[in-house]
Structures are given as C-alpha cells and as structure tokens.
Amino acid sequence: MSDTHLGLTHWNNYIDGEWVDSDQLIEVENPATGEVVGTIAEATPEQVDLAVTAARRSHTARSLTSITPYERMQMLHRVAAEIRALAEQGGELLCLENGKPLSQAQWEFEEAARYFEYYAGMADKIEGKSIPLGDGLVDFTVYEPFGVSAQIIPWNFPVSLVARSLAPALSAGNAVVIKSPELTPLAVALLAQAMHKANVPAGVVNIICGYGHTTGAALVCHSGIDQIVFTGSVPTGQAILRAATEHVVPSVMELGGKSAGIVFADADLDQVLSSAEVGNLYNSGQVCSAMSRLIVHEDIKQELTQKLIACFGAKVIGAGIDESDVTPILTANQLAKIDAMCEHAVNQGGQCLLGGKSLDRAGYFMPPTIIEAAHDSDIAQQEMFGPVLVLMSFTTEQQAYDLANGTEFGLVAGVFTQNINLALRASNALVA
C-alpha cells in the first residue's frame, strides 16, 4: 500500500486486488503550508487498461452477480465497518492533503460508511415488474448491472463522493474503476485498504490515480467500460460526454454551480446569516453547491449586509488541523484565479465590502470576501470555488427569480421567507 503507512512518503494504485507502483509519481501538497505530504503512483495508459481488464474479467466471471443479493449486502456492510475503522487516521490524512478542518475530514469517512450501509440495504430490493399483455403472453423486466463503471472523483470531497457512486454500483453487481483526484488522492487510496480487508473480490474495485488529460482520458475513452460517472466542472463534463459518444456509453454527470439564495423582506435574518455562513464558507467555498450569490430585497439589504460583514469578518483563518473557521484553498493556481476574479469584479464596477485579496502567508489562504456586483458581471456569472459571496438586490418578486435563474448553471437554489405560499411559489419559479 505504502512505504510507511501514515508516516508514508508513497502510495500505489490498487489494481486487481494488488498494489501497483509506477515510475511516474504525483506529489501531493498540504495547502496549509505548501509542503509535500506524500506521493502517489501515476497510472500509465497500460495500467488503466489493466484496471479496466481486471474489472471486465471480474464482471464476466460474475464475481458479484453469482452470489445472492444478501451476500452482496453483507459485503457492503463489511466495507462500511472497515471505512469507519479508518475514520480517525484517514481523517488526519485527508485534512493534510485537502486542508479542510479535521472534524470535517473525519466525518467524510463516517459519511462514506453510511453510503455503504444505505446501499447495502438496497441490494436485495432491486426488483423488476410483470407487465400484463393478455392470455398466452408473458412479459417481465429484470434489472441487470451495467458492467464496468468508470468513476472520476473530484478533489473537494473525495472520500464521500467515492462512496456515493461506488456503493450503489457494487450493490447492483457492477465492477468499478475509480480515477482518484490527483490533487487529493491519498485518503482515496486508503479506501482501497477497506475494500481489501472487507474481502471484496479482486478486480471488482480498482482505484487508480492520474491527471485528467492522461489517465482520465484513457479511462473514459476505453472500449471496455459500460458507464461513466463524473463530478466536476462543466467543461470537463462536456469533454467526457463527447468521448462517451464514441462507444455510446451512458453517463451520469454532476457539474458546476453558481447557486443563489433569495432573501425576501420578511426573512429571519439570523437564519439567513447562519445559512450564508455554511453555504459560502464551508470547505472555504470549494463546493459545487455553494451559495455563492445572495439576492436580497432592497428593504433589508443594508441591515443584512452589515450582519454579513461582521460575521464573515470575525472568522478565524488557518489550517484545518487547528479546526479553523476558514481553511486554505487547495492550490496556488486556484488561489490566483480567485484573486484575479475579485480584482476583475472591482474593475467591472463591483464594490468589495470585505476581503478581496489573498493573504500574504505560507499556504493558500483567501479571507471571506463579500462583493456587491451587477448581475451581468463575470463574478456573478462564473463559478468561483472560493469563500466569495456576491451580493445583489431586487425590488419585485419576478426580478428576484430572473436574477437567480440568470446564469448558465442550475444546480441549487434557496429561498428565505416566513410566508409558506411565497416559498412554494418561489420553489416552482427557480430553475434548480
């Protein structure tokens, strides 16, 4: 698995039940310090083929479909127990490579275990149906696994999101090849240990690491896969979908967002404040569903803005291992992008009310930032992936909906009001 376990310097890929090294290495940084915390083997195109071939062989051999659904359920429960046993040490590793607070990193392992427990309960409940066609005719449906599922995992919640797609795939009897994120692959590699200890048959789960344009591209273009699962940016998702058309591979995508919260005049401002804090600062805003836009009724805009500035400005910025309120941005490149977007927002006429500039210190830190900007400005239209909240105001209900729906994204939306009729009406009007 590694040279020295948690004091490790190197991790390998997990292919066909074995730990497989490579001559090519990827360095993994601690974003709180910029220091390298470990390396992982970069899967070569040949190793991608080995992983897909192993998955195909295990599926053809009916490794999971020849056993009973009850036995698959037991296997998933074993995996859940092994993941939960790794929560403390795995959380420390994820905290180091990802930067998020230690408690949140440890919770990812708990959440991953719960995914496996949940989908374990579905293993014996995948049922077809009988269709009445008349005398002498019999018609029924049977659900069958896709076969080999290729799953490309994002770097912001790697452990949780592996489990979210891996657990249902195994529950239904599929074999899986996971491409872990090259920026945060170490805790995902640790999950392979859980699979191994839980006696998941060799070849059923393969975990490889590499860059998207090499390892990821080789995986999604491989003729031996039957399904693609991807969570990440819109441009990458579009590229994967184009590749999937070559072999007509069904795909599941969860892509980016620029989610808005509409705050009506009767809203409970303390509740809005609490939601904005979690929605914008959790994982330092590095969440596809982050509430990165707040659209506020003009009658309460000034009061809420003052509360937001006071709340966001009081947050402690630091390393996740110290349970800081706002932890680092994952990479120097992402931090520079956030800096540039904030500067550009001001150049486009926006007003920076708080923050707006990365901190001059070791690591990659962006303070909580609040910018009042026009709806058509770039910062109000483009995904940020940082602790940056864009404020806008409205006067009429329809204007609020137009602002909220007026981006190319449609992932998440929120409504703050104490009027249930207004809340229901808004939920129907919002595109999310």
C-alpha positions, 0 to 999 in steps of 0.5 A: 500500500505504502512505504510507511503507512501514515508516516508514508512518503508513497502510495500505489494504485490498487489494481486487481486486488494488488498494489501497483507502483509506477515510475511516474509519481504525483506529489501531493501538497498540504495547502496549509503550508505548501509542503509535500505530504506524500506521493502517489503512483501515476497510472500509465495508459497500460495500467488503466487498461489493466484496471479496466481488464481486471474489472471486465474479467471480474464482471464476466466471471460474475464475481458479484452477480453469482452470489445472492443479493444478501451476500452482496449486502453483507459485503457492503456492510463489511466495507462500511465497518472497515471505512469507519475503522479508518475514520480517525487516521484517514481523517488526519490524512485527508485534512493534510492533503485537502486542508479542510478542518479535521472534524470535517475530514473525519466525518467524510469517512463516517459519511462514506460508511453510511453510503455503504450501509444505505446501499447495502440495504438496497441490494436485495430490493432491486426488483423488476415488474410483470407487465400484463399483455393478455392470455398466452403472453408473458412479459417481465423486466429484470434489472441487470448491472451495467458492467464496468463503471468508470468513476472520476472523483473530484478533489473537494470531497473525495472520500464521500463522493467515492462512496456515493457512486461506488456503493450503489454500483457494487450493490447492483453487481457492477465492477468499478474503476475509480480515477482518484483526484490527483490533487487529493488522492491519498485518503482515496487510496486508503479506501482501497485498504477497506475494500481489501480487508472487507474481502471484496473480490479482486478486480471488482474495485480498482482505484487508480490515480492520474491527471485528467488529460492522461489517465482520465482520458484513457479511462473514459475513452476505453472500449471496455467500460459500460458507464461513466460517472463524473463530478466536476466542472462543466467543461470537463463534463462536456469533454467526457460526454463527447468521448462517451459518444464514441462507444455510446456509453451512458453517463451520469454527470454532476457539474458546476454551480453558481447557486443563489439564495433569495432573501425576501423582506420578511426573512429571519435574518439570523437564519439567513446569516447562519445559512450564508455562513455554511453555504459560502464558507464551508470547505472555504467555498470549494463546493459545487453547491455553494451559495455563492450569490445572495439576492436580497430585497432592497428593504433589508439589504443594508441591515443584512449586509452589515450582519454579513460583514461582521460575521464573515469578518470575525472568522478565524483563518488557518489550517484545518488541523487547528479546526479553523473557521476558514481553511486554505484553498487547495492550490496556488493556481486556484488561489490566483484565479480567485484573486484575479476574479475579485480584482476583475469584479472591482474593475467591472464596477463591483464594490468589495465590502470585505476581503478581496485579496489573498493573504500574504502567508505560507499556504493558500489562504483567501479571507471571506470576501463579500462583493456587491456586483451587477448581475451581468458581471463575470463574478456573478456569472462564473463559478468561483470555488472560493469563500466569495459571496456576491451580493445583489438586490431586487425590488419585485418578486419576478426580478428576484427569480430572473436574477437567480435563474440568470446564469448558465448553471442550475444546480441549487437554489434557496429561498428565505421567507416566513410566508409558506405560499411565497416559498412554494411559489418561489420553489416552482419559479427557480430553475434548480 
